[in-house]
Amino acid sequence: MKTGAKAVFTLATCITSSGVMAAGVGFEEIVVTAQKREQVAQNIPISLFAAPGFVLERSGFQGVEDLSDMVAGVQIVGGNPGKLQISMRGVTNLTASVQSTAATGYYVDETPLSALATEMPEVALWDIERVEVLRGPQGTLFGEGSMGGTIRVITKKPDPSVFAGQVRLAASTVKGGEEGADARAMLNLPVIADKLAVRFTAGYEDIAGWTDVPDLGQKDANDGEQKDLRVAARWQASENLLLDLTYMYHDLNVGEFGETSPGALNPREIIPFAGAVGFITTHDTRYHLANLTATYDVGGASIVSTSSYFDQDGDIHKELDSQMPLFFGVPGTGFVDGPTKVKVFTQELRVGSTGNNRLDWTVGLYYKNDKRISSTDWHFDIPLFGLNEVAITEDESSADSYAIFADADYQLTDQVSIQIGGRYYWDDREFVNTAVTDSIVFGVVGGTVTTASDSASTFSPKVSLSWTPAEDILVFAKVSKGFRSGGANALPSGAYPTAPSGYAPETLWAYEVGLKTTPMEDVVINVYGYYNDWTDLQLGFLTPDGLYGYTDNAGKARALGGEVEIVAQPAEGLTLGINTSYTDAEIREDVFNVFGGLVAAKGNRVPFASKFKLALSANYEFPLTDTVDGVVHATYSHFSPNFSEPENRLDERNGTYNQVYVKAGVKTGSWGAYLFADNLFDRADTTFRQRPITLIPLVYNTYVRPRTIGLELKADF
């Protein structure tokens, strides 16, 4: 994590962004499953980034958030520790309720993790087969939430033919902060030769703290620990039947968010790396994930059944004792808890052609059941006034979602092919809001229970035309639609006639052209251009009395941009790369609240969408002896300024982002030792800035971790 455990490093920027990887002078192709069948990445009419796992591991990647620095057109922000918000081609979550799904798809193997818009969990990038980033709507094959695109983490599967293991140890020190440590191990065990194997992967990280809270006497308050476990089994039950069973566990505990803020209300008085917030905010999150995938080969086609269960819970706890004099004028004690729970079951059954045919096709059915609970619990005790204040609000939602989809790729001639796909989706949602109050400050003693329900349906088509004028050139044009489902607003019946009972899905039409080419054996150039038309934006509003929040469809946006990815290997062992993107994403019409106040003005920038992004990288491997090689990496990553909210307030503007990572070491076929420096020039770049309460000009800032220097050791057996 850039703001906690790990920051910038992108060897894979130059090696794999174009779907190839270095191999001597020239490149080897990467096989992906971005269209739910095996294909060479460079031959697919998709703006696709693919990075093999061994590159991610040797690059020091810790989690999905690190991809933000290497993938053109993509920004990933961890506003809360271990919880991600993704912006892809200017498409992101403009608001998030307990019902909201994310605007970008997020998968581990066959399991979707985009259940909550701003609660998408971090995944450890250790023992990974590859990562695929699909830019642009992927609604046909990946459905709800893949409006901006889809990120897929493909784990390594057990190998029944070999006994193998790997150990990685790392230690680091943060400027002005603590020391950190990281340990990871993998063990692959064949049980029945060539038929059954089990693979164990485990990791532990002692996260170095570096944020101080001086008015509370706290130093390095944002330290923490992270635990990861993955157990997988693969069984070739028969010649035609393959079974994969996976279990994952993740546990993250952080002593303070890592946000920093001024001690006064003037945002200009911010002291970087000093979190004089007046209170401590701890954060815990954990999840369990289980998946069973069965693949049956019927000859010329395969039947795939994949069942997943995801269970996530977390809690944000704020100690507010030091804030009592500010709000009440006298001492007291107080705290607020924000627990969340998410349980999601998904089932997909699909049939698809195998091999490389003139007509390749996939058809399938999909079902999802998700249940979510989010609470805010306030507790204040003011002895001088005789007050013992309690205010608890709990939002609970449940939804059943269904889809049927089909995708076909037909080769019209040797050089021209057409791809047509579609997905019909519908859902039913229920929502319950429970408010319990025992407070003079927050209201009368008592409680309310409000219920609401809603249903929605949508169709997402896709049409793509591809032309291959030569073996190493692919030109394509595509039109596709993505969507994010709607929901219900649980407000007291009849009390707020201006507020809608529910909100509809937001939709996006994307128009894209692309060129993938290998003009020389050691040069790959990919160029993409797109236009996104985004309508029925889901935005957050407050009731006139300010007591309730609700979501409504209002306004529209558009994004115009493109990406250029170049990778070259001018000499043996030397790989150079450039990834750059331009994203002009803005609100297209004024949006007002019930007071007539401007929520988002026409021309405002869409959050987390930097206009310009650039990544430069170099990787050089050279022999030192017959058995030992030297390795040197260097990466520079740049984002132009962006905003954290659609209001585009100046105090929520993230400035220019410039990060440099360097790494050097030695390696053999079985071990390696490396020194690295992260945030080399110790810049105080922010990735997220927000007001805790809209009406108070106090701003929290999420900074990139200060300069970090470390040692990494790795061994294979």
N, C-alpha and C positions, 0 to 999 in steps of 0.2 A: 504494500500500500504506500503510495507516495507520501501521504500525510502521516503515516504511522510506522509501518514496518519496512517499507522499501520505496525507493523513488525511481529515477529514470534510468533505464538501460535498454537499448534497442539494437542489438546486433541483427535481429531478424528484420529490422527495417530494410536493410540493404540486401538481405539474402533471400527473403521469402515473400515480400509484398506482392510480387507479380506471379506467385504460384510456382516458383522454381527455387532451387537451392544450389549453392555452389558445389562443384565437384571437379577439382582440378581446374583446367581452363575450359569453360563451358558450364552448362547447368543441367541438373537432373530435374525431371518433372515431379510434381507433387500430385498424388491422387487424393481427391476429396469426395465427400458425399453431400455436397451443398444442395443437390437436387434429389436427395434420398436414393441415389444410386452412385456407384463408383465411376468417376470421370476424372480426366486430367484437368487440373485447375485452369490452365492456360487455354483450354478448348471450350470453356463454358461461357455463354453470353450473359455473364453477371459481373458486376464490379466486385471482385472477390479478393480478399486478403487471406493468405494461408501461411501459417508458420508451424513447421514441425516441432515436436516436443523437445528433441535433443537440442535444438537451437534455443528454445525458451529456457531450458535448464542451464545451459552453459552461459546464457546471457544474464543469469541472476534474477530472472522474473519470479516474483512472489505471488502475484494475483492478477486478476483480470483488469484491475484499474491501471496497471502498468501499460496496457495496450494503448491507452490514450496518447502516449508519446510517440507511438510508432505507426499508427494507422491513419492514413490521410482521410479527412472528412469525418473523423470520430473524436469525441471528447467524452471521457468518463470521469465523473466527479464523485468522490466519497464525502459527501457533506456530513454524514454520520459514519463512525467507524464501522467497517464491514458491510455497509449498505450503500449500494451504487445507484447513481442516476446517469443515464447514458443519453448523449446527444449524437445523432447520426444524420449528416447532411441537413442540419438545421432543424431536425425533428426531435422534440423532447417532451417531457411531462410539464405542462404549464400549470397544472395543479394536481393535487393528489388527495383523494379521500380514502376511507377504508375499503371502498369497493374498486378503486381504480387499478387497472392493470397498467403496465409500462407501455410506452410508445415504441419501444425497441424489444424484439424478441431476445431471449437469453436462455440457452440450453446447456445442460451437461449431458452428453450423449443424447438420449431420447427424452430426457426430462426437462420440461419448461420450468424456469425459475423466475419468471416475470410476473408473479401473482400480484405483488404490491408495487405500485409505481416507484416509490422511493425506498423500498425495502428489499431490493434485489441483492442477494447475499454475495459476498466475495467467495471465490473458489481458488484454492491453492493450485498454482500451475507447476505441479511437481508430478513426475511420472505421467506426462501427458503425451498422447500420440500426436495431436496437432490442435491448433486453434483456427477456426474459420470465421471471418467477418464478412457478411454478405450485406453490401450497401444497397439501399433502395428497398421498397416494399417487397416483402416475402410472404404476403398473405395467403397465396395459393397453397403452399406446402407447409407453412409454419403458423398461419392463422393469426388469431387475436394477439395484438401487441407487437406484431412485426411490421408496423407501419413505417418506421424509419429504416428498418433493416433487422438483421439477426446476428447475434454472436453465439458461436457454438464451440464448446470445449469438449474435445473428444479424448477420452481417457485411454491409456494403454490397457489392452486386454491380456488376461493370463495366457501364457504360452506353454502348452503341454509337452513341448519338445525339448525344453532346456531348463536347467536350474540356474538362476541368476539372482544377483542382488546388487544394491548400490547404497552408499552412505555419503551424505553431504553434511559438513559442519562449517559454520560461519560465525565470526565474531566481528563486532564493529563498535565504533565509538562516535557519538554525535557531538558536534561542536556546541559547547555550552550545556550539554545534557549528559545522559547516562551512557553506559555501555549496553549493547544488545547482543543476543546470541540466537542462533538458529540451527536446529538439527533435524535432518530428514533421512528416512531409510525406506528401502523397497526390497521385498523378497518375493521371487516368483518360484512356486513349488509345483512341479508336475506330480500328479497323483496317479493317473493312469497314462502311460506313455502315449502321446499323440491323440489322446481322447479327453482327458480331464486335468485341469490345473487350477490352482488358487494363487492369487496375487495380493500381497499385503503392502500397503503404503501408509506411512505414519510421519507426522511432523509436529515439532514443538518450536515455538518462537517466544523468546523473552524480548518484548518490545521496549526499546529504549525510550524513556521520557525526555522531554526537552522544554515543555511549556510550564512556566512558573505562574503562581497565583500569589503575588507578594503580600496583598492585604490580608491573606489568610495564613501566611507563612508557609505556603506549599511550594516545593521545588520539584521540577520534573514530574508534574502531576499527571501527565498523559501517558505514563508507562502502562504496560499491560502484558497479557500473554495470549497466545493463540495455539489451539490444538486442532489437528486434522487427522482423520483416519479414513482410509478407504480399503474395503475388502471386496474382492471380485472373484467370481468363479466362472469358468467357461467349460462347457461339456459338449463335445461332439457326440450327441446321443445316438445318431445313426449317420449313414452316408448323406442323408438329406436334411437332418434336423440339427440345428445348433442352438444351444441355450446359453444366455449370458445373465448372470445374477450379480448385482452390485449394491453395496451398502456404503454410504458416506456419512461421516459425522464431522461437524465443525463447531468449535466453541471459541468465542472471542470475548475477552474481558479487558476493558480499558478504564483506567483510573480517572481520566478527564478527556473530554471530547477531542482536545487538540485545537479547538477553536480559541482564538485570542480576541480580546476586546479592550477598549480604553477604560481607564478608571473613571473618566468623566464622560459626559454625554456628547462631547464634541468628537466626531469621528476622526478629525485631523490630528488628534492627540494619541492615536494608536501607537503603542510601542511594540514593534514586531517581537514575537517570541515571548512576550510578557502578558499572561492572560489575567489581568487584573479585573476579573469578572465579578468578584464579590461572592461567588459560590462555586462549588465543585459539582460537575455533572459527570457521573459515572455511567458506563454503558456496558451491558452484557447482551450477547446474542448467540444463539446456537441453533443448529438445525440437524435433522436426520433426513436422509434421502435413501430410498430403496427403489430398485428398478429390476424388472424381469423382462427380457426381450427374447422372443423365440422366432427363429428364422427357418422357414421350410422351403427347400428348393424343389420345385415341381417340374423342372426342366424347361428352360426358356423364360421362366418367371419365378419369383419368390414371394412367399406369403410371410408377412412380418406382423407379429403381435407384440406390442410393448405396453407394459403396465408400470406406472410410477406412483409413488407416494412421497410427499414432501411435507415435513412438519418443522415449522420454525417458530421460535418464541424469543422474545427479547424484552429488555427493560431499560428505560432511561430514568435515572434518579438524580434529582437536584436537591442539594442541601441549601436552604434559603435563610438560615439563621441570621447571617450578616446583613440580609436585606430588610429585616423587620423594621429597624429604625428609619430606613428610607421611605417605606410605604406607610407605616403606622405611627412613626414618631417615637416609639418606645421599643425596648428590647422584647424579643420573643423567639420562639422556635418555629420552624416551618420546613416543609419539603414537598416536592411534587414527584409523583411516579407516572411513567408513561409506558405501561406494559403493552405488548402486541403479541398476538398468536395467529398463525396461518397454518391451515391444513389443506392440502390439495391432492386430489387423486385424479390421475389422467389415464385414459386408455385409448390407444390408437391401433387400428387394424388396417393394413394396407397391402395391396398386391401390385407388384411392379415387374416390368420386363428386366431381364438380365442380359449381359453382353452388350455388344455394340451393333445395333440394328438400324435399318432404315426408319423404322418406327419404334421409338422408345416411349414407354408410358408408365404412369403410376396412378392408381385410384385408391381411395381410402375413406374410412370413417373415424370420427374423433369424438370423445366425450371427456368432459372435465367437471368435477365437483369441487368447489372450494368454499371453505369456511374461514372467516377472519374476525378477530376481535381486537379492538384498539381502545384503550382507556386513558383517561387523564384524571389523576387523583390528587387533589390539593388538600393539604393539612396545615393549619396555622394554630398556634397556641400563644395567646397574648395574656399573660397572667394579670397585668395591671388593669386591663379592661374586663377581665373575666371571660374572655372569648376563647372558645375551642372550636375552630372553624373547620368544616369538612365539606368538600364539594367533589363529587365523583360523577364523571360522565363516561359512559361506555357505549361504543358503537359496534354493533355486530351485524355481519352480512353473510349471506349464503347464496350460492349461485350454481345452477346447472347449465352447462354449455354443450352444444352439439355442433358438429360440422360434417359435411361431406365434400370431398375434394377430388379433383382429377387434373392430371398434367400430361401432355403429350408433346413429343418432339419428332417432327416428320421431316426427312431429308427429301426436299423437292428435286434437287439435282445433286451432282457431286460437290457443288460449291455453295448451294443455297439450301437453308432449312428454316422451318417455321415452328415456333413453339407456342402452344395455346394451353391455358390452364384456367381453372376457376375453383372457388371455394364458397359454398353457401353455409352461413353460420347463424345460429340463433341461440338465445339464452333466456333464462328466467332468473330474476334476482329478488331477494327479500332483504329488508334492512330494518333493524331495531335500534333505537336510541333510548338509553336508560339514563336518567339524571337523578341523582340522590343528593340532597342538600341538607346540611345541618349547620346553617350559617346565617349570621346577621349581615355579613359583608356580601356574601354571594347570593343571598336570597332567603326566602322563608323556608322553614323546616318542612320537608316533604320530598316528593319525587314525582317524576313523570316518566311514562313509557310511550314512545311514539313508534309506529310501524309504517312501513311503506313497501311497495313492490313495483317491479317494472320488468318489461321484457323488450327484446330488440332482435332484429335480424338484419343481415347485410350480405351482399354478394361481392366477392373480390375476384375480378377477372385479370388475366395477364395475356398479352400477345407480344411475341418477340420474333424478329426476322434477323437471320444471321447469314453472312456471306464470307466465304473463305477463298479469296482469290489466289492464295498461295498457301503452301503447307505451314508457313510460319506467320500468317496474318489472319486475324479474325476481326471482322467488322460487324457490329450489331446495333439494332435499334429496338427499343422496348417501351411498351406502355403497360403500366400495372397500377393496381389499386391496393391500398392498405387501409386498415381501420383499427380503432381502439374502442372497445365496447362502452356502452353507457351505464346508467344506474339510476337509483332512486334517491330522493331527498326526504329524510325522515324529520319533518317539521311539525309542530303542534297544529292539529287540524283546524283550518279556517283562520289561524292567527296571522298568517303572512300571505295574503292573496297575491302579492307581487312575485312570490317565489314559486318556481315550478315544482311539480311533484316528482319529476325525474329529468334526466338529461339523456340525449340520444348519442349514438356512437359518433365519434369524429372520424372523418375520412380524408384520405390523401390520394390524389392522382399524381403519378410520377411519369415523366417523359425522359427517356435516357438514350444516349448514344455512346458507343464505346469502340475502342481500337486496342487490340492486343497483338503485339508483334515482337518477333525476335529477329531484328535486322542483321545481326551477326551472331556467331556462335557464343560469344561472351558478352552480349548486350541484350537486355530485355527492356522494352518500353511499352507501358500501358497508359492510355489516356481515356478519361471518361468525362462526359458532360451531362447535366441533368437540369430539369425544371420540376419543382414540386408545387402542387396546388392543394393547399390544406384548408379544409372548411369545417364548420361546426365545432370550433375550438372549445374544449372543455376548460372553463375558467372558474376560479373560486370567488364567491361573493359573501357578504355578511347581510343578515337581516337588518332592517332599519334601526332596531334597538341594539344591534351589535351582539346579541346573545347567541345567535346560531350562525353557523356557516353552511353554505350550500353550493352546489355546482350547477352551472348552466352552460348551454351552448351559446357562444357569442363570438362574433368576429371571424376573421379568416386570416391566413398567412400564406406566404409563398417563399420559396427558396430557389435561387439560381446559382449554379456553381459547377465545379469540376475537380477532378483529381489527376495528377500526373505522377507516375511511379517509374523510376528508372533504376536499374541495377546493372552493374558492369563489373567484369573481372579482367582488368587490363594485364595482369600478370599472375602467375601461379601463386596461390595463397593470399592474394590481395583482392578484396571485394569492396566496392564503393557503391553507395546508394543515395538516392534522393527520393523522398516522398513529400509531396506538397499538395495543398488543396486551397481552393477559394470557395467560400460559402457566404452568399449574400441572402440572409434569411431575415424577414421582417414581417411585422403585423401590417395587414392591408386595410384595416378600417378601425376607427375609434370604438372603444368599448367603455361604457359608463356603468356605474353602480346605481342603486336605487336613490341615492342622494344627488345624482347628476354628476358625481365625481368621476374623473377620468381614471379608469383602471389600467388601460393600455392604449396608447396613442398610435394612430396610423404612422407608420414609419419606424416604430420602436423595433429594436433588435430582439429576435427570439433568444431566450436565455441559453447560455453555454454554447454559442455558435460563433466562434472567432472567425472573422472574415478571412484571415490568412493563417495558414499553418505550414510549417516546414520542419522536416527532419533530415539531417545529414548524418551519414554514418560511414565508418571505415572499419574493416576487420582484416588483420594481417596475421597469418600463421606461417612460420618458417622453421626449418630444422636447426636444432642446436647440436644434436648428436644423431647417431643412427636410430636411437630409440626415444629421444626427447625433442619435443617441439616447443618453440616459443609462441605466445599468443598475445596480441595487442588489439584492444577494441577502443573506439572512441565514438561518442554520439552527441549530437547537438539537436535540441528540440526547441521550437519556437512557436508560440501562439500569439496572435494579436489580441488586444483587449476584448472582453466580453462581459455581459451582465448576468447576474444570478437570478433575476426576476424579470417578468415581462413589463413591469412598471418602468424599468430602466432608470432607477434612481442612481444618482452619482455615487452615493455611499455604498451601493451594492455592485459597483463596477470593478471587475478584476482587471488589473493592469497587464502589461506585456509580460509574457512568460518566456523565460530563457533558461534552459537547463543543460548542463554538460555532465556526461558520465564517462569515466575512463576506467579501463581494466587491463591488467597485464599479468602474465603468469607463464607457467610451464606445464606441459602435460605429456603423458605417455598413453599407451593403449588402455591402461588400467587405473591411472590416478592423475590428479591435477592439483595444482596449488596456484592461487591467484590473489593479487592485491587489487582493491577497487576503491574508487572515490566517487561518491554520489553528491549531486549539487556542488560541483567542484568549486564554483566561485561564490558559494554561500549566499545565494540570492534569496530575498524574502518575497517570493512570488506567492500570490494567493490563487486558490482554485475555486473558492466558494465564499461569498459574503452575504450575510442576511441579518435582518432585524428580528430579534426574538418576539417583539410585539410591534405591530405596524405603526402605532402612534408614538412610540418612543424612539428617538433617533440614536439608539445604541446599536452598534453593528458588531456582529461576531464575524471573525475572519478565520478561514481555514488556510494555513500556510503550508507550503512545501517544507518538508523536514530540513533543518540546517545541514551544512556539509557533514557527510558521514564517510568515514574511512574504515575499511575492514579487510579481513583475510578470509578466504574461502578455501576449503580442502574437500576433495571429492575422490572417492574410490569405487571401482567396479569389481565384482567377482562373479 
